[in-house]
Amino acid sequence: MTKSLVCCLPHDTAAKAAQLMRSGNIGSIPVIESEQTQKLVGIVTDRDLALKVVAEGLDPKSTKVEAAMTINVVTCQPEDDLQKTLDAMSEHQLRRIPVVGNGNKILGIISQADVATRLNQPEKTAQMVKKISQSNAN
């Protein structure tokens, strides 16, 4: 799990989110209610920005993250076992899944790479990646 997260706020611009993604070499950013609460309210991906902002002809410098983010975020809990997390990732075709604690506070993100490292089972990891990627190709 990645614990050192780059997060943004709903009122941040799409341009700021894209810049954070570029500088952090990441494909998604958790969107939090405030720096104080760290409450997860959404997630924005590079794909969200491409399809919901750029492809729609919106100005990334004035369009807010909340216009592009996903609000019904699939999450896991710190106490969830790895299989439950894998099942959620596969079922919802997720490459990354936020880990939240009490009050929906963001604690980290588990990525496919984290899973591959933890499992050390190339065949199972390959099957999971294939299943997740199939729906994203449509």
VOSEVEX-451827 format. One record per atom (N, C-alpha, C): residue number from 1; residue in three letters; atom name; x, y, z. Coordinates in Angstrom, 1 decimal. Atoms other than C-alpha are relative to their C-alpha. Layout:
N
PT   num   residuo   atomo       px       py       pz
PT   NUM       ALA      CA        X        Y        Z
...
***
This chain:
138
PT   num   residuo   atomo       px       py       pz
PT     1       MET       N      0.8     -1.2      0.0
PT     1       MET      CA      0.0      0.0      0.0
PT     1       MET       C      0.9      1.2      0.0
PT     2       THR       N     -0.7     -1.3      0.1
PT     2       THR      CA      1.2      3.5     -0.9
PT     2       THR       C     -0.7      0.8      1.1
PT     3       LYS       N      0.5     -0.9     -1.1
PT     3       LYS      CA      0.8      5.7      2.2
PT     3       LYS       C      0.3      1.5     -0.2
PT     4       SER       N     -0.3     -1.4      0.3
PT     4       SER      CA      2.4      8.9      1.0
PT     4       SER       C     -0.7      0.4     -1.2
PT     5       LEU       N      0.9     -0.3      1.1
PT     5       LEU      CA     -0.4     10.2     -1.1
PT     5       LEU       C      0.0      1.4     -0.4
PT     6       VAL       N      0.3     -1.3      0.6
PT     6       VAL      CA     -0.9     13.1     -3.4
PT     6       VAL       C     -1.5      0.1     -0.1
PT     7       CYS       N      1.5     -0.1      0.0
PT     7       CYS      CA     -4.5     14.3     -2.8
PT     7       CYS       C     -0.3      1.4     -0.6
PT     8       CYS       N      0.4     -1.3      0.4
PT     8       CYS      CA     -6.5     17.2     -4.2
PT     8       CYS       C     -1.4      0.2      0.6
PT     9       LEU       N      1.3     -0.4     -0.5
PT     9       LEU      CA     -9.7     19.0     -3.2
PT     9       LEU       C     -1.0      0.2     -1.1
PT    10       PRO       N      1.0     -0.1      1.1
PT    10       PRO      CA    -13.0     19.2     -5.1
PT    10       PRO       C      0.1      1.3     -0.8
PT    11       HIS       N      0.0     -1.3      0.7
PT    11       HIS      CA    -12.5     22.9     -5.9
PT    11       HIS       C      1.3      0.3     -0.7
PT    12       ASP       N     -1.2     -0.2      0.8
PT    12       ASP      CA     -9.0     22.4     -7.3
PT    12       ASP       C     -0.4     -0.1     -1.5
PT    13       THR       N      0.3      0.1      1.5
PT    13       THR      CA     -8.8     22.7    -11.1
PT    13       THR       C      0.5     -1.3     -0.6
PT    14       ALA       N     -0.4      1.2      0.7
PT    14       ALA      CA     -8.5     19.9    -13.5
PT    14       ALA       C      1.5      0.1     -0.4
PT    15       ALA       N     -1.4     -0.3      0.3
PT    15       ALA      CA     -5.2     21.5    -14.6
PT    15       ALA       C      0.9     -0.3      1.1
PT    16       LYS       N     -0.9      0.3     -1.2
PT    16       LYS      CA     -3.8     21.3    -11.1
PT    16       LYS       C      0.1     -1.5      0.2
PT    17       ALA       N     -0.1      1.5     -0.2
PT    17       ALA      CA     -4.8     17.6    -10.8
PT    17       ALA       C      0.9     -0.6     -1.1
PT    18       ALA       N     -0.8      0.5      1.1
PT    18       ALA      CA     -3.2     16.9    -14.2
PT    18       ALA       C      1.5      0.2      0.3
PT    19       GLN       N     -1.4     -0.3     -0.3
PT    19       GLN      CA      0.0     18.6    -13.1
PT    19       GLN       C      0.5     -0.8      1.2
PT    20       LEU       N     -0.3      0.8     -1.1
PT    20       LEU      CA      0.0     16.7     -9.8
PT    20       LEU       C      0.3     -1.5     -0.5
PT    21       MET       N     -0.2      1.4      0.6
PT    21       MET      CA     -0.3     13.4    -11.8
PT    21       MET       C      1.3      0.0     -0.8
PT    22       ARG       N     -1.2      0.0      0.8
PT    22       ARG      CA      2.5     14.4    -14.1
PT    22       ARG       C      1.2      0.0      0.9
PT    23       SER       N     -1.2     -0.2     -0.9
PT    23       SER      CA      4.9     15.5    -11.3
PT    23       SER       C      0.2     -1.3      0.8
PT    24       GLY       N     -0.1      1.2     -0.8
PT    24       GLY      CA      4.1     12.4     -9.3
PT    24       GLY       C      0.0     -1.3     -0.7
PT    25       ASN       N      0.0      1.2      0.8
PT    25       ASN      CA      4.0     10.0    -12.2
PT    25       ASN       C     -1.1     -1.0      0.4
PT    26       ILE       N      1.1      0.8     -0.5
PT    26       ILE      CA      0.6      8.7    -11.1
PT    26       ILE       C     -1.2      0.2     -0.9
PT    27       GLY       N      1.1      0.0      0.9
PT    27       GLY      CA     -2.6      7.9    -12.8
PT    27       GLY       C     -1.4      0.4      0.6
PT    28       SER       N      1.3     -0.3     -0.7
PT    28       SER      CA     -5.2      8.8    -10.1
PT    28       SER       C      0.4      0.8      1.2
PT    29       ILE       N     -0.2     -0.8     -1.2
PT    29       ILE      CA     -5.6     11.2     -7.2
PT    29       ILE       C     -1.3     -0.1      0.8
PT    30       PRO       N      1.2     -0.1     -0.9
PT    30       PRO      CA     -7.9     10.8     -4.2
PT    30       PRO       C     -0.4      1.4      0.2
PT    31       VAL       N      0.5     -1.3     -0.3
PT    31       VAL      CA    -10.1     13.8     -3.7
PT    31       VAL       C     -0.6      0.0      1.4
PT    32       ILE       N      0.4     -0.1     -1.4
PT    32       ILE      CA    -10.5     14.8     -0.1
PT    32       ILE       C     -0.8      1.2      0.3
PT    33       GLU       N      0.8     -1.1     -0.4
PT    33       GLU      CA    -13.0     17.0      1.6
PT    33       GLU       C      0.8      1.2      0.5
PT    34       SER       N     -0.9     -1.1     -0.5
PT    34       SER      CA    -10.3     19.1      3.4
PT    34       SER       C      1.3     -0.6      0.4
PT    35       GLU       N     -1.3      0.5     -0.5
PT    35       GLU      CA     -6.7     18.8      4.4
PT    35       GLU       C     -0.1     -0.4      1.5
PT    36       GLN       N      0.2      0.3     -1.4
PT    36       GLN      CA     -7.9     18.7      8.0
PT    36       GLN       C     -0.7     -1.4      0.2
PT    37       THR       N      0.7      1.3     -0.3
PT    37       THR      CA    -10.4     15.8      7.8
PT    37       THR       C      0.6     -1.2     -0.8
PT    38       GLN       N     -0.5      1.1      0.8
PT    38       GLN      CA     -8.7     13.8      5.0
PT    38       GLN       C     -1.1     -0.9     -0.5
PT    39       LYS       N      1.2      0.9      0.4
PT    39       LYS      CA    -12.2     12.4      4.2
PT    39       LYS       C      0.0     -0.1     -1.5
PT    40       LEU       N      0.1      0.3      1.5
PT    40       LEU      CA    -12.3     10.7      0.8
PT    40       LEU       C     -1.4      0.3     -0.5
PT    41       VAL       N      1.3     -0.3      0.6
PT    41       VAL      CA    -15.1     12.2     -1.3
PT    41       VAL       C      0.0     -0.3     -1.5
PT    42       GLY       N      0.0      0.4      1.4
PT    42       GLY      CA    -14.0     11.0     -4.7
PT    42       GLY       C      1.4     -0.4     -0.4
PT    43       ILE       N     -1.3      0.3      0.6
PT    43       ILE      CA    -11.2     10.0     -7.0
PT    43       ILE       C      0.0      0.5     -1.4
PT    44       VAL       N     -0.1     -0.5      1.4
PT    44       VAL      CA    -10.0     11.5    -10.3
PT    44       VAL       C      1.2     -0.7     -0.6
PT    45       THR       N     -1.1      0.7      0.8
PT    45       THR      CA     -8.0      9.6    -12.9
PT    45       THR       C      0.4      0.8     -1.2
PT    46       ASP       N     -0.4     -0.6      1.2
PT    46       ASP      CA     -6.1     10.6    -15.9
PT    46       ASP       C     -1.1     -0.2     -1.1
PT    47       ARG       N      1.1      0.3      1.0
PT    47       ARG      CA     -8.9      9.0    -18.0
PT    47       ARG       C     -1.2      0.9      0.3
PT    48       ASP       N      1.1     -0.9     -0.3
PT    48       ASP      CA    -11.5     11.1    -16.2
PT    48       ASP       C      0.3      1.4     -0.6
PT    49       LEU       N     -0.4     -1.4      0.5
PT    49       LEU      CA     -9.6     14.3    -17.1
PT    49       LEU       C     -0.1      0.0     -1.5
PT    50       ALA       N      0.0      0.0      1.5
PT    50       ALA      CA     -9.2     13.2    -20.7
PT    50       ALA       C     -1.4     -0.1     -0.6
PT    51       LEU       N      1.4      0.2      0.5
PT    51       LEU      CA    -12.9     12.1    -21.2
PT    51       LEU       C     -1.0      1.1      0.4
PT    52       LYS       N      1.0     -0.9     -0.5
PT    52       LYS      CA    -14.8     14.5    -19.0
PT    52       LYS       C      0.4      1.5     -0.1
PT    53       VAL       N     -0.5     -1.4      0.1
PT    53       VAL      CA    -12.7     17.6    -19.4
PT    53       VAL       C      0.4      0.3     -1.5
PT    54       VAL       N     -0.6     -0.3      1.3
PT    54       VAL      CA    -10.5     17.6    -22.5
PT    54       VAL       C     -1.0     -0.3     -1.2
PT    55       ALA       N      0.8      0.4      1.1
PT    55       ALA      CA    -12.8     15.6    -24.8
PT    55       ALA       C     -1.3      0.8     -0.1
PT    56       GLU       N      1.2     -0.9      0.0
PT    56       GLU      CA    -15.8     17.8    -23.8
PT    56       GLU       C      0.3      1.4     -0.3
PT    57       GLY       N     -0.3     -1.4      0.4
PT    57       GLY      CA    -13.9     20.9    -24.8
PT    57       GLY       C      0.0      1.0      1.2
PT    58       LEU       N      0.0     -0.9     -1.2
PT    58       LEU      CA    -13.9     22.3    -21.2
PT    58       LEU       C      1.4      0.5      0.3
PT    59       ASP       N     -1.3     -0.6     -0.4
PT    59       ASP      CA    -11.1     24.5    -19.9
PT    59       ASP       C      0.5     -0.6      1.2
PT    60       PRO       N     -0.5      0.6     -1.2
PT    60       PRO      CA     -8.9     22.6    -17.5
PT    60       PRO       C      0.4      1.0      1.1
PT    61       LYS       N     -0.4     -1.0     -1.0
PT    61       LYS      CA     -7.8     25.8    -15.9
PT    61       LYS       C     -1.2      0.6      0.8
PT    62       SER       N      1.1     -0.5     -0.8
PT    62       SER      CA    -11.3     26.7    -14.8
PT    62       SER       C     -1.0     -1.1      0.4
PT    63       THR       N      0.8      1.1     -0.4
PT    63       THR      CA    -13.0     23.3    -14.6
PT    63       THR       C      0.5     -0.6      1.3
PT    64       LYS       N     -0.3      0.5     -1.4
PT    64       LYS      CA    -13.1     22.0    -11.0
PT    64       LYS       C      0.1     -1.6     -0.1
PT    65       VAL       N     -0.2      1.5     -0.1
PT    65       VAL      CA    -12.0     18.4    -10.1
PT    65       VAL       C     -1.4     -0.6      0.2
PT    66       GLU       N      1.3      0.6     -0.4
PT    66       GLU      CA    -15.5     17.8     -8.7
PT    66       GLU       C     -0.9     -0.3     -1.3
PT    67       ALA       N      0.7      0.2      1.2
PT    67       ALA      CA    -16.8     18.0    -12.3
PT    67       ALA       C      0.4     -1.3     -0.7
PT    68       ALA       N     -0.6      1.1      0.7
PT    68       ALA      CA    -14.6     15.1    -13.4
PT    68       ALA       C      0.1     -1.3      0.9
PT    69       MET       N     -0.3      1.1     -0.9
PT    69       MET      CA    -14.2     12.9    -10.3
PT    69       MET       C     -1.1     -1.0      0.1
PT    70       THR       N      1.0      1.0     -0.3
PT    70       THR      CA    -15.9      9.7     -9.5
PT    70       THR       C     -0.3      0.1      1.5
PT    71       ILE       N      0.4     -0.2     -1.4
PT    71       ILE      CA    -17.9     10.0     -6.3
PT    71       ILE       C     -0.3     -1.3      0.7
PT    72       ASN       N      0.3      1.2     -0.7
PT    72       ASN      CA    -19.0      6.5     -5.6
PT    72       ASN       C      1.2     -0.9     -0.1
PT    73       VAL       N     -1.3      0.7      0.1
PT    73       VAL      CA    -15.5      5.2     -4.9
PT    73       VAL       C     -0.1     -1.3      0.7
PT    74       VAL       N     -0.1      1.3     -0.6
PT    74       VAL      CA    -15.0      1.5     -4.2
PT    74       VAL       C      1.3      0.1      0.8
PT    75       THR       N     -1.1     -0.1     -0.9
PT    75       THR      CA    -12.7      1.3     -1.2
PT    75       THR       C      0.2     -1.3      0.8
PT    76       CYS       N     -0.2      1.1     -0.9
PT    76       CYS      CA    -11.2     -1.2      1.2
PT    76       CYS       C      0.4      0.5      1.3
PT    77       GLN       N     -0.3     -0.4     -1.4
PT    77       GLN      CA    -10.5     -1.1      4.9
PT    77       GLN       C      1.4     -0.6      0.3
PT    78       PRO       N     -1.4      0.6     -0.3
PT    78       PRO      CA     -7.0     -1.7      6.5
PT    78       PRO       C     -0.1     -1.4      0.5
PT    79       GLU       N      0.1      1.4     -0.6
PT    79       GLU      CA     -8.3     -4.9      8.2
PT    79       GLU       C     -0.5     -1.0     -1.1
PT    80       ASP       N      0.5      0.9      1.0
PT    80       ASP      CA     -9.6     -6.4      4.9
PT    80       ASP       C      1.2     -0.9     -0.4
PT    81       ASP       N     -1.1      0.8      0.4
PT    81       ASP      CA     -7.6     -9.4      3.8
PT    81       ASP       C      0.3      0.2     -1.5
PT    82       LEU       N     -0.4     -0.2      1.4
PT    82       LEU      CA     -5.8     -9.4      0.4
PT    82       LEU       C     -1.0     -0.6     -1.0
PT    83       GLN       N      0.9      0.6      1.0
PT    83       GLN      CA     -8.2    -11.7     -1.3
PT    83       GLN       C     -1.3      0.8     -0.1
PT    84       LYS       N      1.2     -0.8      0.1
PT    84       LYS      CA    -11.2     -9.5     -0.4
PT    84       LYS       C      0.3      1.3     -0.9
PT    85       THR       N     -0.4     -1.2      0.8
PT    85       THR      CA     -9.3     -6.5     -1.9
PT    85       THR       C      0.2     -0.4     -1.4
PT    86       LEU       N     -0.1      0.5      1.4
PT    86       LEU      CA     -8.4     -8.5     -5.0
PT    86       LEU       C     -1.3     -0.2     -0.6
PT    87       ASP       N      1.4      0.3      0.5
PT    87       ASP      CA    -12.0     -9.6     -5.4
PT    87       ASP       C     -0.7      1.4     -0.4
PT    88       ALA       N      0.7     -1.3      0.2
PT    88       ALA      CA    -13.2     -5.9     -5.2
PT    88       ALA       C      0.7      0.6     -1.3
PT    89       MET       N     -0.7     -0.6      1.1
PT    89       MET      CA    -10.5     -4.8     -7.7
PT    89       MET       C     -0.4     -0.7     -1.3
PT    90       SER       N      0.4      0.8      1.2
PT    90       SER      CA    -11.4     -7.6    -10.2
PT    90       SER       C     -1.5      0.3     -0.3
PT    91       GLU       N      1.4     -0.2      0.3
PT    91       GLU      CA    -15.2     -7.1     -9.8
PT    91       GLU       C     -0.3      1.3     -0.6
PT    92       HIS       N      0.2     -1.4      0.5
PT    92       HIS      CA    -15.0     -3.4    -10.4
PT    92       HIS       C      1.0      0.5     -1.0
PT    93       GLN       N     -1.1     -0.3      1.0
PT    93       GLN      CA    -12.1     -3.5    -12.9
PT    93       GLN       C      0.8      1.2      0.5
PT    94       LEU       N     -0.8     -1.0     -0.5
PT    94       LEU      CA     -9.9     -1.3    -10.7
PT    94       LEU       C      1.5     -0.3      0.0
PT    95       ARG       N     -1.5      0.1     -0.1
PT    95       ARG      CA     -6.2     -0.7    -11.1
PT    95       ARG       C      0.5      0.4      1.3
PT    96       ARG       N     -0.4     -0.5     -1.3
PT    96       ARG      CA     -6.1      1.1     -7.8
PT    96       ARG       C     -1.2      0.0      0.9
PT    97       ILE       N      1.2     -0.1     -0.9
PT    97       ILE      CA     -8.3      1.0     -4.7
PT    97       ILE       C      0.5      0.7      1.3
PT    98       PRO       N     -0.3     -0.7     -1.3
PT    98       PRO      CA     -8.2      3.5     -1.8
PT    98       PRO       C     -0.3     -0.8      1.2
PT    99       VAL       N      0.2      0.6     -1.3
PT    99       VAL      CA     -7.8      2.3      1.7
PT    99       VAL       C     -0.5      1.1      1.0
PT   100       VAL       N      0.6     -1.0     -0.9
PT   100       VAL      CA    -10.0      4.2      4.2
PT   100       VAL       C     -0.2     -0.6      1.4
PT   101       GLY       N      0.3      0.3     -1.3
PT   101       GLY      CA    -10.4      4.2      7.9
PT   101       GLY       C     -1.3      0.6      0.5
PT   102       ASN       N      1.2     -0.6     -0.7
PT   102       ASN      CA    -12.9      5.6     10.4
PT   102       ASN       C     -0.3      1.4     -0.7
PT   103       GLY       N      0.4     -1.3      0.6
PT   103       GLY      CA    -14.9      8.5      8.9
PT   103       GLY       C      0.4      0.2     -1.4
PT   104       ASN       N     -0.4      0.0      1.4
PT   104       ASN      CA    -13.8      7.5      5.4
PT   104       ASN       C      1.3      0.8     -0.2
PT   105       LYS       N     -1.3     -0.6      0.1
PT   105       LYS      CA    -10.4      9.0      6.1
PT   105       LYS       C      1.0     -0.8     -0.9
PT   106       ILE       N     -0.9      0.7      0.9
PT   106       ILE      CA     -7.9      8.2      3.3
PT   106       ILE       C      1.3     -0.4      0.8
PT   107       LEU       N     -1.3      0.5     -0.7
PT   107       LEU      CA     -5.0      6.1      4.6
PT   107       LEU       C      1.0     -0.4     -1.0
PT   108       GLY       N     -1.0      0.4      1.0
PT   108       GLY      CA     -3.4      4.9      1.4
PT   108       GLY       C     -0.8     -0.5     -1.3
PT   109       ILE       N      0.5      0.6      1.2
PT   109       ILE      CA     -3.9      3.3     -2.0
PT   109       ILE       C      0.7     -1.3     -0.3
PT   110       ILE       N     -0.6      1.3      0.4
PT   110       ILE      CA     -3.3     -0.3     -3.1
PT   110       ILE       C     -0.2      0.0     -1.5
PT   111       SER       N      0.0      0.1      1.4
PT   111       SER      CA     -2.3     -0.7     -6.7
PT   111       SER       C      0.3     -1.4     -0.5
PT   112       GLN       N     -0.3      1.3      0.6
PT   112       GLN      CA     -1.9     -3.6     -9.1
PT   112       GLN       C      1.5     -0.4      0.3
PT   113       ALA       N     -1.4      0.2     -0.2
PT   113       ALA      CA      1.9     -3.2     -8.6
PT   113       ALA       C      0.2     -0.5      1.5
PT   114       ASP       N     -0.1      0.4     -1.4
PT   114       ASP      CA      1.5     -3.5     -4.8
PT   114       ASP       C     -0.5     -1.5      0.2
PT   115       VAL       N      0.6      1.4      0.0
PT   115       VAL      CA     -0.6     -6.7     -5.3
PT   115       VAL       C      1.0     -1.0     -0.6
PT   116       ALA       N     -1.0      0.9      0.7
PT   116       ALA      CA      2.0     -8.2     -7.7
PT   116       ALA       C      1.2     -0.2      0.9
PT   117       THR       N     -1.2      0.1     -0.9
PT   117       THR      CA      4.8     -7.5     -5.2
PT   117       THR       C     -0.4     -0.9      1.2
PT   118       ARG       N      0.5      0.8     -1.2
PT   118       ARG      CA      2.8     -9.0     -2.3
PT   118       ARG       C     -0.2     -1.4     -0.3
PT   119       LEU       N      0.3      1.4      0.3
PT   119       LEU      CA      1.6    -12.1     -4.0
PT   119       LEU       C      1.1     -0.8     -0.4
PT   120       ASN       N     -1.2      0.8      0.5
PT   120       ASN      CA      4.8    -13.1     -5.7
PT   120       ASN       C     -0.5     -1.3     -0.7
PT   121       GLN       N      0.6      1.1      0.8
PT   121       GLN      CA      2.5    -15.3     -7.9
PT   121       GLN       C     -0.3      0.5     -1.4
PT   122       PRO       N      0.2     -0.7      1.3
PT   122       PRO      CA      3.0    -14.1    -11.5
PT   122       PRO       C     -1.2     -0.5     -0.7
PT   123       GLU       N      1.2      0.5      0.8
PT   123       GLU      CA      0.2    -16.4    -12.9
PT   123       GLU       C     -1.3      0.7      0.5
PT   124       LYS       N      1.2     -0.6     -0.6
PT   124       LYS      CA     -2.4    -15.1    -10.5
PT   124       LYS       C     -0.1      1.5     -0.2
PT   125       THR       N      0.0     -1.5      0.2
PT   125       THR      CA     -1.3    -11.5    -10.9
PT   125       THR       C     -0.4      0.2     -1.5
PT   126       ALA       N      0.3     -0.2      1.4
PT   126       ALA      CA     -1.4    -11.9    -14.7
PT   126       ALA       C     -1.5     -0.2     -0.3
PT   127       GLN       N      1.5      0.2      0.2
PT   127       GLN      CA     -5.0    -13.2    -14.5
PT   127       GLN       C     -0.8      1.2      0.5
PT   128       MET       N      0.7     -1.2     -0.5
PT   128       MET      CA     -6.1    -10.3    -12.4
PT   128       MET       C      0.2      1.2     -0.9
PT   129       VAL       N     -0.2     -1.2      0.8
PT   129       VAL      CA     -4.5     -7.7    -14.6
PT   129       VAL       C     -0.8     -0.2     -1.3
PT   130       LYS       N      0.8      0.3      1.2
PT   130       LYS      CA     -6.1     -9.4    -17.7
PT   130       LYS       C     -1.5      0.3      0.2
PT   131       LYS       N      1.4     -0.2     -0.3
PT   131       LYS      CA     -9.5     -9.3    -16.1
PT   131       LYS       C     -0.4      1.4      0.2
PT   132       ILE       N      0.2     -1.4     -0.2
PT   132       ILE      CA     -9.2     -5.7    -15.0
PT   132       ILE       C      0.1      0.7     -1.3
PT   133       SER       N     -0.3     -0.7      1.2
PT   133       SER      CA     -7.9     -4.6    -18.4
PT   133       SER       C     -1.1     -0.3     -1.1
PT   134       GLN       N      1.0      0.4      1.1
PT   134       GLN      CA    -10.6     -6.4    -20.5
PT   134       GLN       C     -1.1      1.1      0.0
PT   135       SER       N      1.1     -0.9      0.0
PT   135       SER      CA    -13.3     -4.0    -19.4
PT   135       SER       C      0.4      1.4     -0.4
PT   136       ASN       N     -0.5     -1.4      0.3
PT   136       ASN      CA    -11.1     -0.9    -19.8
PT   136       ASN       C      0.2      0.1     -1.5
PT   137       ALA       N     -0.2     -0.1      1.5
PT   137       ALA      CA    -10.6     -1.8    -23.5
PT   137       ALA       C     -1.3      0.3     -0.7
PT   138       ASN       N      1.3     -0.2      0.6
PT   138       ASN      CA    -14.3     -1.5    -24.2
PT   138       ASN       C     -0.4      1.4      0.0
***
